[in-house]
Amino acid sequence: MTSQDYYRALAAKDARFDGVFFAGIKSTGIYCRPICRVKTPRQASCVFFSSQAAAEAAGFRPCLRCRPELAPYDLQQNLAHAIWHKIAAGALNGHSVETLAKHVGLSSRQLRRVMLNEFGLSPIEMAQTQRLLFAKKLIQETALSMTDIAFSAGFGSVRRFNALFEERYQLKPASIRRAAISNEANANIQLRLAYRPPYAWETLLAYLRGRAMKGVESVDLQQGCYRRSIRVGGKQGWIAVSHLEQKQQLLLEIAPSLAAVLLPLLATIRQQFDVEANPLVIAAHLQSDPLLAKQIEQTPGLRVPGCFSSFELAIRAILGQQVSVAGATTVAGRLVEQFGEPIETPWATVTHHFPTAAQIASLEINQIAGIGIPTKRAETISAFAKFALDGGLQSSVNISLEQQVQKLKTLPGIGEWTAQYIAMRGLRYPNAFPAGDLGLRKAVSESAGMLCSEKALLERAQAWSPWRSYAALLLWQSLSS
């Protein structure tokens, strides 16, 4: 895109570009999201950046009105953006660049070069901007103390946080706190996540409700709310997620016990609810297929539901092998009831944590089979738990979908369907596609008596790349529609 293209999007307040770029206004020293409702400045006054970090490195301060920290991330499928997502989730909070580089399968020198080539900034500069923006978000949306905010955002000390905030934003942290927020010190934590519209919230909730594990998750369609128990970073609690349609945001209510792990928690919730998707871009690609176009028209903004835990999702997928969705949900509930850890929450329907990989790996095969599944499937669950304990789900960011699927298929009882489903919902590969799924084959069949073959479906799905996961959700939805 050229500067002219960026300016046109800015003048149109085009939500499709929210998070894709940011506009620095030279006359004020402020940078804004494309959807900012202030009067559009002259083009000569604007300079455009691909990230908040780049704007702040150039000396611009975040707009207090449109709040750049609320913008959805730019979802691009390349190595640099995958690393950026890890940094935004706090990968450099308490860890060195060398540790992050080892985790993503690069040398620290290669990592710095990748980020400089893509963003013009070092990993440390990007992490510092993300900490400041996240702290700003917590100040404006919660009643947490400045000390809690500083450490939650990843700063090593309150003094360092205060000094950097004033240096970068020319404001004292407390000066941007709303009076109404400061008077609610005992309330649960409430935060917001913006998305690019449209968002098929009711459809996503209905999908999650059919697969919600009793005791761990609860979906209230009447109130339009998803609730579940949470364990992250040694802390435990609960969350509730609802929809603010007019504001184009998701509203999160979070247990106070999770205050110290808000940064990685929000990164996970972003993935679970596919906040970063650009539905208009995806739809523009998929609607060339008449079958998908029809469903896109009926359910605009359909997302691929993720999960809070890839291990939890994988076990749920294994339980779903060769049984109905309802049957898999029932046995998953038994697994939680027998082996999950109890927790107190505000809701009678959320009572347990899902058992950890260590807990399941320690069980005898006959104990697992006792929930009402075949011994072979119990062996697969046990093997997968040990695989997860050994770090099998902690893959490098540059591992391809094909490599990931083959890695999963080395486990006994994990076939193509299960591996693709885990890759799609658990590991967030947007091009994963479980072509062997009976529902998908039915959805594309021209008549009930002529079931489409897996091979024919894969051939047709080639045109849907790189968004085959979204095509799968559209096809599943077409059956229920």
ROBAZA-688085 format. One record per residue: z, y negated, x negated of N, C-alpha, C in turn. Coordinates in steps of 0.1 Angstrom, whole numbers. Atoms other than C-alpha are relative to their C-alpha. Example, Ala and Ser with C-alpha at 12.3 -4.5 7.8 and 13.67 -1.06 7.14 Angstrom:
<recs>
0; 12; -9; 78; 45; -123; 0; -12; -9
0; 11; 9; 71; 11; -137; 8; -11; 8
</recs>
This chain:
<recs>
0; 12; -8; 0; 0; 0; 0; -13; -9
0; 13; 7; -7; -36; -11; 11; -9; 5
-9; 10; -5; 15; -66; -8; -3; -5; 14
5; 4; -14; -6; -76; 22; 4; 9; 10
-4; -10; -10; 1; -43; 39; 15; -1; 3
-14; 1; -2; 38; -47; 33; 4; -12; 8
-3; 12; -7; 38; -82; 46; -3; 2; 15
4; -3; -14; 20; -71; 78; 10; 8; 7
-11; -9; -6; 46; -44; 84; 12; -8; 2
-12; 8; -1; 74; -69; 78; -2; -10; 12
3; 10; -11; 58; -95; 102; 1; 7; 14
1; -8; -13; 54; -67; 129; 14; 6; 3
-13; -7; -2; 90; -55; 124; -2; 15; 3
4; -14; -3; 75; -20; 122; 10; 10; -5
-11; -10; 4; 102; 7; 123; -5; 12; -8
6; -11; 7; 78; 32; 108; 3; -2; -15
-2; 3; 14; 84; 15; 74; 15; -3; -4
-14; 2; 3; 122; 12; 77; 4; 11; -11
-4; -9; 11; 135; 27; 44; -11; 3; -10
11; -2; 9; 100; 29; 29; -1; -11; -10
0; 11; 9; 102; -5; 14; 10; -11; 5
-9; 11; -2; 125; -36; 12; -6; -13; -4
6; 12; 3; 115; -72; 12; 10; -10; -6
-8; 11; 6; 131; -97; -12; -5; -13; 3
4; 14; -4; 131; -133; 0; 4; -9; -11
-3; 8; 12; 129; -155; -31; 7; -13; 4
-6; 13; -4; 140; -187; -12; 15; 2; 3
-14; -2; -4; 174; -171; -2; 7; 9; -10
-6; -10; 8; 179; -144; -28; 6; 13; 7
-4; -12; -9; 184; -118; 0; -11; 10; 1
10; -10; -3; 166; -85; 5; 3; 6; 14
-2; -5; -14; 160; -71; 40; -8; 13; 2
8; -12; -6; 147; -40; 59; -12; -6; 7
12; 5; -8; 112; -44; 75; 3; -3; 14
-3; 2; -14; 129; -44; 109; 10; -12; 2
-10; 11; -2; 152; -74; 102; -5; -10; 10
4; 8; -11; 151; -97; 132; 1; -15; -4
0; 14; 4; 154; -130; 112; -15; -5; 0
14; 5; 0; 123; -153; 113; -7; 5; -13
8; -5; 12; 96; -138; 90; -3; -12; -9
4; 11; 10; 93; -159; 58; -14; 0; -3
14; 1; 5; 60; -170; 43; -2; 11; -10
3; -11; 9; 43; -143; 24; 2; -4; -15
-2; 4; 14; 45; -164; -8; 15; 1; -4
-14; -1; 3; 83; -161; -5; 5; 14; -2
-4; -13; -1; 83; -124; -3; -4; 8; -13
4; -10; 10; 84; -97; -30; 5; 13; 5
-3; -13; -7; 85; -60; -21; 5; 11; -10
-6; -10; 8; 105; -31; -35; 1; 13; 7
0; -14; -6; 105; 7; -29; 14; 5; 2
-14; -5; -2; 143; 10; -30; 10; -12; -1
-10; 11; 1; 175; -10; -26; 4; -2; -14
-4; 1; 15; 183; -3; -63; -10; -10; -7
9; 9; 7; 151; -20; -74; 1; -14; 5
-2; 14; -5; 157; -50; -52; 13; -6; -6
-13; 5; 6; 193; -54; -66; -2; -2; -15
2; 2; 14; 181; -49; -101; -8; -13; -3
7; 13; 1; 158; -79; -95; 8; -12; 3
-9; 11; -3; 188; -100; -85; 1; -4; 14
-2; 3; -15; 186; -98; -47; 12; 6; 5
-12; -5; -6; 216; -93; -25; -4; 5; 14
4; -6; -13; 216; -72; 7; 3; -9; 12
-1; 8; -12; 211; -89; 40; 12; 4; 8
-11; -4; -8; 243; -90; 61; -3; 2; 14
5; -2; -14; 223; -89; 93; -6; 13; 2
7; -13; -2; 199; -60; 90; 7; 11; -8
-8; -10; 7; 222; -42; 65; -9; 11; -7
8; -10; 6; 199; -23; 41; 6; 14; -3
-6; -13; 2; 225; 4; 36; -1; 9; 12
2; -8; -12; 218; 16; 71; -14; 6; 1
14; -4; -1; 181; 22; 65; -1; 15; -3
3; -14; 4; 169; 59; 66; -7; 1; -13
6; -1; 13; 158; 72; 33; -15; 3; 2
14; -3; 0; 122; 75; 24; -2; 14; -4
2; -15; 2; 113; 112; 27; -13; 2; -6
12; -4; 7; 88; 120; 0; 2; 13; -7
-1; -13; 6; 81; 154; -14; -4; 0; -14
2; -1; 14; 83; 149; -51; 13; 1; -7
-12; -2; 8; 107; 155; -79; 9; -12; -1
-8; 12; 2; 118; 119; -84; 8; -3; 13
-8; 3; -12; 128; 115; -47; 10; 11; 3
-10; -10; -1; 146; 148; -47; 12; -3; -8
-11; 4; 9; 167; 136; -76; 7; -12; 6
-6; 12; -6; 172; 103; -59; 10; 4; 11
-8; -5; -11; 186; 121; -28; 13; 5; -6
-12; -5; 6; 211; 139; -51; 9; -12; -5
-8; 11; 4; 222; 106; -66; 6; -8; 12
-5; 7; -12; 225; 90; -32; 12; 8; 7
-11; -8; -5; 248; 119; -22; 12; 1; -9
-12; 0; 9; 271; 112; -51; 0; 9; -12
1; -9; 11; 258; 135; -78; 5; -5; -13
-5; 6; 12; 268; 110; -105; 14; -6; 1
-14; 5; -2; 302; 102; -91; 9; 10; -7
-9; -9; 8; 325; 118; -117; -8; 10; -8
8; -9; 8; 296; 136; -134; -10; -8; -8
9; 7; 9; 273; 126; -163; -14; 3; 4
15; -2; -2; 235; 123; -163; -4; 13; -6
3; -13; 6; 235; 153; -185; 3; 12; 9
-4; -10; -10; 253; 174; -159; -11; 1; 11
10; 0; -10; 228; 163; -132; -13; 5; -5
12; -5; 6; 199; 170; -155; 0; 15; -1
-1; -14; 1; 211; 205; -161; -1; 6; 14
1; -6; -13; 215; 211; -124; -14; 0; 6
13; 1; -5; 180; 200; -116; -11; 7; -8
9; -8; 8; 165; 220; -144; -8; -9; -10
7; 8; 10; 155; 191; -168; 10; -4; -11
-9; 5; 10; 168; 176; -200; 4; -14; 5
-4; 13; -4; 186; 143; -196; -10; -11; -4
11; 9; 4; 157; 125; -214; -11; 1; 10
11; -2; -11; 132; 140; -189; 4; -6; 13
-5; 5; -13; 154; 130; -160; -1; -15; 0
1; 14; 1; 156; 94; -172; -14; -5; 1
14; 4; 0; 119; 93; -177; -6; 1; 14
5; -2; -13; 111; 107; -143; 4; -12; 9
-5; 10; -8; 133; 81; -126; -6; -14; -3
6; 13; 5; 120; 52; -147; -15; -1; 4
14; 1; -4; 84; 61; -140; -2; -2; 15
2; 1; -15; 89; 64; -102; 6; -13; 6
-8; 11; -6; 115; 36; -96; 2; -12; -9
-2; 11; 9; 116; 15; -127; 15; -2; -3
-15; 2; 2; 154; 21; -129; 5; 13; -6
-6; -12; 5; 177; 45; -147; 9; 6; 10
-9; -7; -9; 198; 71; -129; 13; -7; 2
-13; 7; -1; 230; 51; -136; -2; -12; 8
3; 12; -9; 215; 19; -121; -1; 3; 14
2; -4; -14; 205; 37; -90; 13; 5; 6
-13; -5; -5; 239; 54; -86; 9; -12; 2
-9; 12; -1; 257; 20; -91; -4; -7; 13
4; 6; -12; 236; 5; -63; 4; 8; 13
-4; -8; -12; 243; 34; -39; 15; -1; 2
-14; 1; -2; 280; 32; -46; 4; -14; 7
-2; 13; -6; 280; -5; -37; -4; -1; 14
5; 0; -14; 259; -1; -6; 9; 9; 9
-9; -9; -8; 281; 28; 6; 13; -7; 2
-12; 8; -2; 312; 7; 0; -1; -11; 10
3; 11; -10; 297; -22; 19; 0; 6; 14
0; -6; -13; 290; 2; 48; 14; 3; 5
-14; -4; -5; 326; 15; 49; 8; -13; 3
-8; 12; -3; 340; -21; 48; -4; -5; 14
5; 6; -12; 318; -32; 77; 2; 9; 12
0; -10; -12; 322; 0; 99; 13; 7; 1
-13; -8; -1; 357; 14; 92; 12; -9; -3
-12; 7; 3; 393; 3; 89; 7; 6; -13
-5; -6; 12; 398; 22; 56; 5; -11; -9
-5; 9; 10; 418; 4; 29; -10; -2; -11
9; 3; 11; 399; -12; 0; 2; 11; -11
-2; -10; 10; 415; 14; -23; -7; 13; 4
6; -12; -5; 403; 43; -1; -16; -1; -1
15; 3; 0; 368; 27; 1; -5; 1; -14
5; 0; 14; 365; 22; -37; -1; 15; -5
1; -14; 6; 373; 59; -45; -9; 8; 8
10; -8; -9; 353; 73; -15; -14; -3; -5
13; 4; 4; 323; 54; -28; -4; 4; -14
3; -6; 14; 327; 69; -63; 4; -9; -11
-5; 9; 10; 343; 40; -82; 12; 6; -7
-12; -6; 7; 368; 50; -109; 12; -8; 1
-12; 8; -3; 391; 21; -101; -3; -11; 10
2; 11; -10; 396; -6; -75; -4; -13; -8
3; 12; 8; 394; -33; -102; -15; 0; -3
15; -1; 3; 359; -21; -112; -8; -2; 12
7; 2; -13; 348; -20; -76; 0; -14; 4
-1; 14; -3; 360; -55; -69; -9; -9; -9
7; 8; 9; 345; -69; -100; -15; 1; 2
14; -3; -2; 311; -53; -95; -6; -5; 13
4; 5; -13; 310; -62; -58; -2; -15; -1
1; 15; 1; 316; -99; -65; -11; -4; -9
11; 3; 10; 292; -99; -95; -14; 2; 7
14; -3; -6; 263; -83; -75; -2; -8; 12
3; 5; -14; 268; -97; -40; 6; -15; 1
-6; 13; -1; 287; -130; -48; 9; -2; 12
-10; 0; -12; 312; -121; -21; 12; 8; -4
-12; -9; 1; 347; -107; -21; -1; 11; 10
1; -11; -10; 348; -73; -4; 6; -2; 13
-7; 2; -13; 373; -83; 22; -7; -10; 9
6; 11; -8; 352; -113; 33; -11; 5; 10
10; -5; -10; 326; -91; 51; 6; 10; 10
-6; -9; -10; 351; -70; 70; 2; -7; 14
-1; 6; -13; 350; -76; 107; 15; 0; 5
-14; 1; -4; 383; -87; 123; 4; 11; 10
-3; -11; -10; 380; -61; 151; 2; 13; -7
-2; -13; 7; 377; -33; 126; 14; 0; -7
-12; 0; 8; 407; -44; 105; 13; 3; 9
-12; -2; -9; 430; -41; 136; 1; 15; 5
1; -14; -5; 421; -4; 141; 4; 10; -11
-3; -7; 12; 439; 11; 111; 2; 15; 3
-4; -14; -3; 449; 44; 129; -12; 7; 7
11; -6; -8; 415; 51; 146; -7; 10; -9
9; -9; 8; 392; 80; 136; -11; -9; -6
11; 7; 7; 365; 70; 112; -13; 1; 8
13; 0; -7; 333; 59; 129; -11; -7; -9
11; 4; 8; 300; 55; 110; -13; 2; 8
13; -1; -7; 264; 50; 120; -11; 4; -10
12; -4; 9; 231; 65; 106; -12; -4; 8
13; 5; -7; 198; 48; 115; -11; 11; -2
12; -9; 1; 166; 68; 121; -12; -8; 4
13; 5; -4; 129; 61; 126; -3; 5; 14
3; -5; -13; 121; 63; 163; -14; 5; 1
-9; -5; -10; 113; 82; 184; 8; 11; -5
-9; -11; 4; 141; 108; 183; 2; 8; 13
-2; -9; -12; 141; 137; 208; 14; 6; -1
-14; -3; 2; 179; 138; 208; 4; 12; 10
-4; -10; -9; 183; 158; 240; -6; 14; -3
7; -13; 3; 158; 185; 229; 7; 6; -12
-7; -5; 12; 176; 188; 195; 13; 6; 4
-13; -5; -4; 210; 192; 212; -2; 13; 8
2; -13; -7; 196; 219; 235; -3; 11; -9
2; -11; 10; 183; 238; 205; 13; 4; -7
-12; -3; 6; 216; 236; 188; 10; 7; 9
-9; -6; -9; 235; 245; 219; -2; 15; 2
3; -14; -1; 217; 278; 222; 4; 8; -12
-4; -7; 12; 227; 287; 187; 13; -4; -5
-13; 5; 4; 261; 271; 185; 10; 12; -1
-9; -11; 2; 287; 296; 171; 14; -4; 6
-13; 3; -7; 318; 298; 193; 11; -2; -9
-11; 4; 9; 348; 282; 177; -3; -9; -11
4; 9; 11; 329; 264; 150; -8; -12; 5
8; 10; -5; 304; 244; 170; 1; -1; 15
0; 2; -14; 303; 229; 204; -10; -11; 4
9; 10; -4; 275; 210; 222; 2; -3; 15
-2; 5; -14; 282; 189; 253; -12; -8; 4
12; 6; -4; 249; 182; 269; 2; -12; 10
-3; 10; -9; 265; 161; 296; 4; -13; -7
-4; 12; 8; 281; 137; 271; -10; -3; -11
10; 2; 10; 252; 141; 247; 6; 0; -14
-8; 0; 12; 275; 151; 218; 0; 14; -6
-1; -12; 8; 276; 177; 190; 13; -1; -8
-13; 0; 6; 310; 187; 176; 1; 12; -9
-2; -12; 8; 321; 210; 148; 11; -2; -10
-10; 0; 11; 347; 219; 122; -7; -2; -13
6; 4; 13; 341; 208; 86; 9; 4; -11
-7; -2; 13; 351; 219; 51; -10; -5; -11
9; 5; 10; 337; 199; 22; 9; -6; -11
-7; 6; 11; 350; 191; -13; 15; 3; 0
-14; -3; -1; 383; 208; -7; 8; -6; 11
-6; 6; -11; 390; 188; 24; -5; 7; 13
4; -6; -12; 388; 200; 60; 3; -10; 12
-2; 9; -12; 385; 183; 94; -11; 3; 10
10; -2; -10; 359; 178; 121; -9; -12; 1
9; 11; -3; 330; 156; 132; -5; 1; 14
7; 1; -12; 314; 145; 164; -12; -9; -1
12; 8; 1; 278; 132; 166; -6; -3; 13
7; 4; -13; 263; 113; 195; -11; -10; -3
12; 7; 1; 233; 91; 201; 1; -14; 5
1; 14; -5; 230; 53; 203; -15; -4; 1
15; 1; -1; 194; 52; 216; -5; -14; -2
5; 14; 1; 191; 14; 220; 0; -6; -14
-1; 5; 13; 202; 8; 185; -7; 9; -10
7; -9; 9; 182; 37; 171; 9; 5; -11
-10; -5; 10; 212; 52; 154; 8; 12; 6
-10; -10; -3; 235; 82; 154; 14; -5; -2
-14; 4; 2; 272; 76; 159; 8; 12; -4
-8; -11; 5; 295; 97; 139; 15; -3; 2
-15; 1; 0; 332; 102; 146; 5; 11; -9
-4; -8; 10; 350; 117; 117; 15; 1; -2
-15; -2; 2; 385; 131; 111; 4; -9; -12
-5; 8; 11; 406; 107; 89; 2; 9; -13
-2; -8; 11; 413; 137; 67; -12; 2; -10
12; -1; 8; 377; 136; 54; -4; -13; -7
3; 13; 6; 379; 100; 41; -5; 1; -14
3; 0; 14; 377; 110; 5; -13; 6; -3
12; -7; 3; 345; 130; 9; -11; -5; 9
10; 5; -10; 325; 107; 32; -14; -1; -6
13; 2; 5; 296; 102; 8; -8; 14; 0
7; -12; -1; 286; 139; 4; -1; 5; 15
0; -4; -14; 295; 145; 41; -11; -7; 7
11; 7; -7; 271; 118; 53; -14; 5; -5
13; -5; 5; 243; 132; 31; -3; 13; 7
2; -12; -7; 248; 166; 47; -4; -2; 15
3; 3; -14; 248; 151; 82; -14; -5; 2
14; 5; 0; 216; 133; 74; -10; 11; 1
10; -12; 1; 199; 166; 66; 2; 8; 13
-2; -8; -12; 215; 184; 96; -8; -5; 12
7; 7; -11; 200; 159; 120; -13; -6; -3
14; 4; 4; 168; 153; 101; -2; -15; 2
0; 15; -2; 175; 115; 100; -12; -6; -8
10; 6; 9; 149; 109; 72; -14; 2; 5
14; -3; -4; 119; 122; 91; -7; -12; 5
8; 11; -5; 91; 98; 99; -9; 7; 11
7; -8; -11; 80; 113; 133; -14; -5; 3
14; 4; -3; 49; 91; 137; -10; 5; -11
9; -5; 11; 35; 101; 103; -3; 15; 2
1; -14; -2; 42; 138; 111; -9; 3; 12
8; -2; -12; 27; 135; 146; -15; -3; -2
14; 4; 3; -4; 118; 133; -8; 11; -7
7; -11; 7; -11; 148; 111; -1; 12; 9
0; -13; -8; -2; 176; 136; -8; -1; 13
6; 1; -13; -18; 162; 167; -15; 3; 0
14; -5; 0; -53; 172; 155; -2; 13; 6
0; -13; -7; -44; 206; 169; 4; -3; 15
-2; 4; -14; -47; 203; 207; 13; 6; 6
-12; -6; -5; -18; 227; 213; 12; -8; -4
-12; 8; 4; 6; 207; 192; -1; -14; 6
2; 14; -6; -8; 174; 205; 7; 0; 14
-6; 0; -13; 2; 184; 240; 15; 0; 0
-15; 0; 1; 38; 192; 230; 5; -12; -6
-5; 13; 6; 41; 161; 208; 1; -11; 11
-1; 9; -11; 33; 141; 239; 12; 2; 9
-12; -3; -9; 60; 159; 259; 13; -3; -7
-13; 2; 7; 87; 157; 232; -3; -8; -13
2; 9; 12; 79; 127; 209; 13; -1; -8
-12; 2; 9; 102; 125; 179; 8; 13; -2
-7; -13; 2; 111; 163; 177; 3; 2; -14
-4; -2; 14; 131; 170; 146; 2; 15; -2
-4; -14; 4; 138; 202; 127; 15; 0; -3
-15; 0; 2; 175; 208; 131; 4; 7; -13
-5; -6; 12; 192; 215; 98; 13; 7; 3
-13; -7; -2; 227; 229; 93; 10; -7; -9
-10; 6; 8; 259; 218; 78; 2; 8; -13
-2; -9; 11; 261; 248; 55; -12; 10; -1
11; -10; 1; 231; 268; 42; 5; 14; 0
-5; -13; 0; 253; 298; 37; 3; 4; 15
-3; -3; -14; 265; 296; 73; -13; 3; 8
13; -1; -7; 229; 292; 86; -6; 14; -4
6; -13; 5; 218; 322; 64; 6; 12; 7
-7; -11; -6; 244; 345; 78; -3; 0; 15
5; 1; -15; 235; 333; 114; -14; 6; 1
13; -5; -1; 199; 341; 106; -1; 15; -2
-1; -14; 2; 207; 376; 93; 5; 7; 13
-5; -6; -13; 227; 383; 125; -10; -1; 11
11; 1; -10; 196; 372; 145; -12; 9; -3
12; -9; 3; 173; 398; 129; -1; 10; 12
4; -10; -10; 156; 419; 157; 9; 0; 12
-7; 1; -12; 179; 406; 184; -3; -14; 6
3; 13; -6; 177; 377; 209; 9; -10; -5
-8; 11; 4; 191; 343; 202; 14; 1; 6
-13; -2; -7; 219; 349; 228; 8; 11; -7
-7; -11; 7; 228; 382; 211; 5; -4; -13
-5; 4; 13; 230; 367; 177; 11; -10; 1
-10; 10; -2; 251; 338; 190; 13; 8; 3
-11; -8; -4; 275; 364; 205; 7; 6; -12
-6; -7; 11; 280; 384; 173; 5; -10; -10
-4; 11; 10; 283; 352; 152; 14; -5; 5
-13; 4; -5; 312; 342; 175; 11; 10; -3
-10; -10; 4; 329; 375; 168; 3; -1; -14
-2; 1; 14; 325; 370; 131; 10; -11; -3
-9; 11; 1; 342; 336; 134; 14; 3; 5
-13; -3; -6; 370; 349; 156; 8; 9; -8
-8; -10; 7; 379; 378; 134; 3; -5; -15
-1; 3; 14; 374; 362; 99; 1; -15; -3
0; 15; 3; 373; 324; 103; 15; -5; -1
-13; 7; 1; 402; 301; 95; 3; -9; 11
-3; 9; -12; 419; 284; 125; 2; -15; -5
-2; 14; 3; 419; 246; 126; 3; -7; 13
-3; 8; -12; 433; 220; 150; -10; -11; 1
9; 11; -2; 408; 196; 165; 3; -6; 14
-3; 6; -13; 407; 173; 195; -6; 8; 12
7; -8; -10; 386; 199; 214; 4; 14; 1
-3; -14; -2; 395; 233; 228; -11; 9; -4
12; -8; 3; 360; 245; 220; -3; 1; -15
1; -1; 15; 363; 239; 182; 13; 4; -6
-13; -6; 4; 390; 261; 168; 1; 6; -13
0; -7; 12; 379; 277; 136; -10; -6; -10
10; 2; 10; 361; 272; 103; -8; 13; -1
8; -11; 3; 332; 295; 95; 6; 7; -13
-6; -7; 13; 344; 322; 69; -9; -4; -12
7; 3; 13; 335; 313; 33; -7; 12; -5
7; -11; 7; 312; 333; 11; 10; 10; -7
-10; -8; 6; 343; 345; -8; 7; 9; 10
-7; -8; -10; 360; 357; 24; -9; 11; 4
9; -11; -4; 330; 377; 35; -3; 10; -11
3; -9; 11; 323; 391; 1; 12; 10; -3
-12; -9; 2; 359; 405; 0; 2; 10; 11
-1; -9; -11; 354; 424; 32; -7; 14; -2
7; -13; 0; 346; 461; 35; -12; 0; 9
12; -1; -8; 312; 470; 50; 4; 3; 14
-3; -4; -13; 328; 487; 79; 8; -11; 8
-6; 11; -7; 349; 456; 87; -10; -10; 5
10; 9; -4; 318; 435; 89; -8; 6; 12
7; -7; -11; 300; 461; 110; 8; 1; 13
-9; -1; -12; 330; 461; 133; -2; -11; 10
3; 11; -10; 317; 429; 150; -11; 5; 9
10; -5; -9; 290; 451; 166; -14; -1; -6
13; 0; 6; 261; 452; 141; -2; 12; -8
2; -12; 8; 244; 480; 123; 5; -1; -14
-5; 0; 14; 257; 491; 89; -9; -7; -10
10; 6; 9; 225; 481; 71; 1; -16; 1
-1; 15; -1; 229; 445; 85; 13; -5; -6
-13; 4; 6; 265; 444; 74; -1; 0; -15
2; 0; 15; 254; 454; 39; -8; -12; -5
8; 12; 4; 229; 426; 39; 9; -12; 0
-9; 11; 0; 256; 401; 49; 9; 0; -12
-9; -1; 11; 279; 413; 22; -8; -3; -13
8; 3; 12; 251; 412; -4; -3; -15; -1
3; 14; 0; 242; 377; 7; 12; -9; -4
-12; 7; 4; 278; 365; 4; 2; 0; -15
-1; -1; 15; 279; 377; -32; -11; -8; -7
11; 8; 5; 245; 361; -38; 4; -15; 0
-4; 14; -1; 259; 328; -26; 11; -4; -9
-11; 2; 10; 290; 331; -47; -5; -1; -14
5; 0; 13; 269; 336; -77; -9; -12; -2
8; 12; 1; 251; 303; -70; -14; 1; 4
14; -3; -4; 220; 318; -54; -6; -11; 9
5; 11; -9; 217; 289; -29; 0; -14; -6
0; 13; 7; 221; 262; -55; -12; -1; -9
12; 0; 8; 185; 260; -66; -3; -13; -6
5; 12; 6; 168; 235; -88; -8; -8; 10
8; 8; -9; 152; 206; -70; -15; 2; -1
14; -2; 2; 118; 215; -84; -5; 14; 2
4; -14; -3; 117; 251; -72; -9; -1; 13
10; 1; -11; 87; 256; -48; 5; 9; 11
-3; -8; -12; 89; 270; -13; -3; 15; -3
4; -14; 3; 71; 302; -25; 10; 6; -9
-10; -6; 9; 96; 307; -54; 13; 2; 7
-13; -1; -7; 126; 301; -31; -1; 12; 9
1; -11; -9; 113; 326; -5; 0; 14; -8
0; -13; 8; 106; 353; -32; 14; 2; -5
-13; -2; 5; 141; 347; -46; 9; 6; 11
-8; -5; -11; 157; 353; -12; -4; 14; 4
5; -14; -3; 135; 384; -6; 4; 10; -9
-5; -10; 9; 150; 401; -36; 13; 7; 5
-12; -6; -6; 181; 407; -15; -3; 11; 10
2; -10; -10; 183; 439; 5; 1; -5; 14
-1; 4; -14; 175; 433; 42; -5; -14; 3
5; 13; -2; 160; 399; 37; -16; 1; -1
15; -1; 0; 123; 399; 47; -6; -14; 1
7; 13; 0; 97; 371; 51; 5; -9; 11
-4; 9; -11; 109; 359; 85; 14; -6; -3
-13; 6; 3; 145; 355; 74; 0; -10; -11
1; 9; 11; 136; 339; 41; -6; -13; 4
7; 12; -4; 113; 314; 57; 9; -8; 10
-9; 7; -10; 138; 306; 85; 12; -7; -8
-11; 6; 9; 166; 300; 58; -6; -12; -7
6; 11; 8; 142; 278; 38; -3; -12; 9
4; 11; -9; 132; 258; 69; 13; -8; 5
-11; 6; -6; 166; 251; 84; 12; -2; -10
-11; 1; 9; 191; 258; 56; -3; -7; -13
3; 6; 13; 173; 246; 25; -10; -12; 1
7; 12; -3; 152; 219; 42; -14; -1; -6
14; 1; 5; 116; 228; 31; -8; -3; 13
7; 4; -12; 94; 209; 56; -13; 9; 3
12; -8; -2; 65; 234; 51; 3; 14; 2
-4; -14; -3; 85; 266; 57; -5; 4; 13
6; -4; -12; 70; 287; 84; 1; 15; 2
-2; -15; -3; 83; 321; 98; -11; 5; 9
12; -4; -8; 48; 333; 109; 2; 13; 7
-2; -13; -7; 61; 367; 119; 9; -1; 12
-9; 2; -12; 83; 352; 146; -8; 3; 13
7; -4; -13; 73; 367; 180; -2; -12; 9
1; 12; -9; 79; 334; 198; -12; -9; -5
11; 8; 5; 55; 315; 175; -14; 7; 3
13; -7; -3; 28; 342; 179; -3; -1; 15
3; 1; -14; 32; 341; 217; -5; -14; 3
3; 14; -3; 30; 303; 217; -15; -4; -3
14; 3; 3; -5; 303; 201; -9; 10; 6
9; -10; -6; -18; 333; 220; -7; -6; 12
8; 6; -11; -46; 324; 244; 3; 7; 13
-4; -7; -12; -34; 350; 269; 12; 9; -3
-12; -9; 2; -3; 372; 275; -4; 13; -6
4; -13; 4; -23; 403; 268; -6; 1; -14
6; 0; 13; -37; 392; 235; 9; -8; -10
-10; 6; 8; -8; 385; 211; -6; -3; -14
6; 4; 13; -19; 365; 180; 7; 7; -11
-5; -8; 12; -15; 384; 147; 7; -10; -9
-6; 9; 10; 7; 370; 119; -10; -6; -9
10; 5; 9; -23; 367; 97; -8; -11; 6
8; 11; -7; -43; 347; 123; 9; -13; 1
-8; 12; -1; -13; 324; 128; 2; -7; -13
-1; 6; 13; -9; 318; 91; -13; -8; -3
13; 7; 2; -46; 309; 89; 0; -13; 8
1; 12; -8; -43; 284; 117; 10; -10; -5
-10; 9; 5; -11; 270; 102; -3; -7; -13
4; 7; 12; -28; 260; 70; -3; -14; 2
4; 14; -3; -41; 229; 87; 13; -9; 3
-12; 8; -3; -5; 219; 96; 8; -4; -12
-7; 3; 12; 7; 217; 60; -1; -15; -2
-13; -5; 5; 29; 200; 47; 11; 0; 10
-10; 2; -11; 47; 198; 81; 1; 13; 9
0; -12; -8; 46; 234; 92; 13; 3; 8
-13; -2; -6; 83; 235; 100; 1; -8; 13
0; 8; -12; 78; 207; 126; -10; 7; 10
9; -7; -9; 48; 227; 140; 7; 11; 7
-7; -12; -5; 71; 257; 144; 10; -5; 11
-9; 5; -11; 97; 236; 164; -8; -4; 12
8; 4; -11; 69; 222; 186; -5; 13; 8
5; -13; -7; 56; 258; 193; 12; 6; 8
-12; -6; -7; 91; 271; 201; 3; -9; 13
-3; 8; -11; 96; 241; 224; -10; 2; 11
10; -2; -11; 63; 247; 242; 3; 12; 8
-4; -12; -8; 77; 281; 253; 10; -3; 10
-11; 4; -10; 108; 266; 269; -5; -11; 10
6; 10; -9; 87; 237; 283; -7; 7; 12
</recs>
